[in-house]
Amino acid sequence: MSAITESAVVDEHHDHKPKGIKRWLYTTNHKDIGSLYLIFALVMFFIGGTMAMVIRAELFQPGLQFVEPHFFNQMTTVHGLIMVFGAVMPAFTGLANWMIPMMIGAPDMALPRMNNWSFWILPFAFLILLMSLFMPGGGPSFGWTFYAPLSTTYSSDSTALFVFSVHIMGISSIMGAINVIVTIFNMRAPTMTWMKMPLFVWTWLVTAFLLIMVMPVLAGAVTMVLTDKYFATSFFDAAGGGDPVLFQHIFWFFGHPEVYIMILPAFGIISSIVPTFSRKPLFGYASMVYATGSIALLSFLVWAHHMFTTGMPVFAELFFMYCTMLISVPTGVKVFNWVATMWRGAMTFEAPMMFAIAFIVLFTIGGFSGLMLAITPADFQYHDTYFVVAHFHYVLVTGAVFSIMAAAYYWLPKWTGFMYDEKLAQWHFWCSLISVNLLFFPMHFVGLAGMPRRIPDYALQFADFNALISVGGFLFGLSQLLFVWVVVKCARGGTKATAQVWEGAKGLEWEVASPAPYHTFTTPPEVK
C-alpha cells in the first residue's frame, strides 16, 4: 500500500466513531465526555431538587406534616451533597471538557483516557450515596458539612458508604483538574499566549489548581471521621484527647475554597456572554485575570468565618473578618467590569444575556449578604439561621446555576447545530427569575427574625413566609422542566445555526462549524 493511501486510511479511521452504547462507554473524545458530564449533572440536579421539594413540603406549614425529623435531616444532608458534588461541579466540568480545547485551539484534552475514567466513576459514587438512604438507620443525616460528633458518635452505619462515595467524587475531581491544567499548559495553539486566553479558560485554570489543593483536605477529613467511628481513634472526640472544633477547621479549609470552585467558572461564563451581547470587548481583561487569582489566594485565608461562634480568640475573629471583607474587592472589580462592558454597548437580550444580567444582579445580592455575615458581632445573630441559607443560595442558585443555564443557552447551538426556541427560553428565564426570588428572598427575613435552619418545624409567626417560600420552591422546580424541553427540542432539530451563531461572538470556538465536528483542530489555528 502506498504512503498516500495508507495516510488516507488512517485519517478515515480517525474520523470514525463507535456506534451505540460503546461510543459513550469507551469514548475519549472531549465533546462526548463533556456531554456525559452535562447530562449527569442535569439528572442529579433533578434528584437533588426532588429532595429540596420534600424539605419545602414539610415546611409549608408549622407542625410535622409528611416526614419524620430523622428523614428530614437525611433530605437536607443528601440534597446539599448532591447539589454541590453532583450537579454544580460536574456541570462546570462538562462545560470545561466541551469548550476549553475549542477555545485554546487544541485537538482534545491532554489525557483522554483519564478523562473517560474521571467521568465514569462519578455515577457509581452517587449510586453509593443514594443507596445509603435505604440502609437500616437511614442515610447520612448530619448536614452536608458532616460536623463531628454528629457524623462520628451519633451517625448511622451508612456513614461508611458516605465516606466511600466522597472519596470517589474527590478522585474524579482531582483527575479532571489535572487534565484541565495539563491541557491548558501544553496544548494551546502556538499563537495563544497567556493574556490572549478567554476568561473562561483562565477561571477554569485557577479552579483546577484550587481543586488539587483542597480535595485531599476533604479526603483527610472524611478518613478521620471514618476511623473515629469504626476504628476507635479520637481525632474529634474530647474524651480521647481530640477536639470537635478541629473538624470544623479542617472541613472549612476545604469548604471555603470549594465555594469559589463553584463560582469562578461562572465568572468565566459571564465574562464570555456579556461582551458578545453588548457587541463590545470585555472591559479590563487584565484586571479580570488578576482578580481571579486574588480571589483564589484569599479563599485560603477566610475559612474560619464559618466558625465565629466557636469561641475563637478575638484576634483570630478580627483577622478572618478583615480577610473576608477583602475578598469582596476583587469580586467587586469583576462586577464593575461587567457593568462597564454593557455600558453604551449595542445590547440585545437573548436568553444567555438575560441569565447573565440576572446573575450579575442576584449574585451581587448574595455577595452583600456575605459581607453582612463577615461582620463578627453581627454573625452571632445570623449564625445558623435561614439568613445563611438565603445567602448561599443566592450565591449558588442565582449564581452558579444561573450561569450554567446561561452557558447552556449560549453554546447549545454550537453543540447541536440548531438554534433553540428563544420564546420558550424566555419563558424559562422569567419563570425561574420570579420563582427563585419568591423562594429565597423571604428567607432573609425569617432568618433575621431568628428561624433556625435544618429544623423540620418552626414557630407560628414564621408560617406565612414559609408558605410563600415553599410555593416559590415548587414553581422554581417546575420551571426547570421547561429548560429540559428547550434542550431536547433543540437537539431534535430546528433552524440551522451558523458557525458564529451570535453576532458579536469572538473566539476560536465560533470559527468551527455548528455542530462542532467530532475532531475539531487537526492543525493549530491562528489566534488574532
Sequence and secondary structure as in RCSB ss.txt:
>XXXX:A:sequence
MSAITESAVVDEHHDHKPKGIKRWLYTTNHKDIGSLYLIFALVMFFIGGTMAMVIRAELFQPGLQFVEPHFFNQM
TTVHGLIMVFGAVMPAFTGLANWMIPMMIGAPDMALPRMNNWSFWILPFAFLILLMSLFMPGGGPSFGWTFYAPL
STTYSSDSTALFVFSVHIMGISSIMGAINVIVTIFNMRAPTMTWMKMPLFVWTWLVTAFLLIMVMPVLAGAVTMV
LTDKYFATSFFDAAGGGDPVLFQHIFWFFGHPEVYIMILPAFGIISSIVPTFSRKPLFGYASMVYATGSIALLSF
LVWAHHMFTTGMPVFAELFFMYCTMLISVPTGVKVFNWVATMWRGAMTFEAPMMFAIAFIVLFTIGGFSGLMLAI
TPADFQYHDTYFVVAHFHYVLVTGAVFSIMAAAYYWLPKWTGFMYDEKLAQWHFWCSLISVNLLFFPMHFVGLAG
MPRRIPDYALQFADFNALISVGGFLFGLSQLLFVWVVVKCARGGTKATAQVWEGAKGLEWEVASPAPYHTFTTPP
EVK
>XXXX:A:secstr
  HHHHHHHHHHHHH    HHHHHHH   HHHHHHHHHHHHHHHHHHHHHHHHHHHHHTTSSS  SS HHHHHHH
HHHHHHIIIIIIIHHHHHHHHHHHHHHHHT SS S HHHHHHHHHTHHHHHHHHHHGGGSTT S  STTTT TTT
TTTT  TTHHHHHHHHHHHHHHHHHHHHHHHHHHHH S TT  GGGS HHHHHHHHHHHHHHHHHHHHHHHHHHH
HHHHHS   SS GGGT  HHHHHHHHHHHHHHHHHHTTHHHHHHHHHHHHHHHTS  TTHHHHHHHHHHHHHHGG
G GGGG GGG   HHHHHHHHHHHHHTHHHHHHHHHHHHHHHTT      HHHHHHHHHHHHHHHHHHHHHHHHS
HHHHHHHTTBHHHHHHHHHHIIIIIIHHHHHHHHHHHHHHHSB   HHHHHHHHHHHHHHHHHHHHHHHHHHHTT
 BSS S   GGGHHHHHHHHHHHHHHHHHHHHHHHHHHHHHH  SB  SS STT  SGGGTS SS  SS  SS  
   
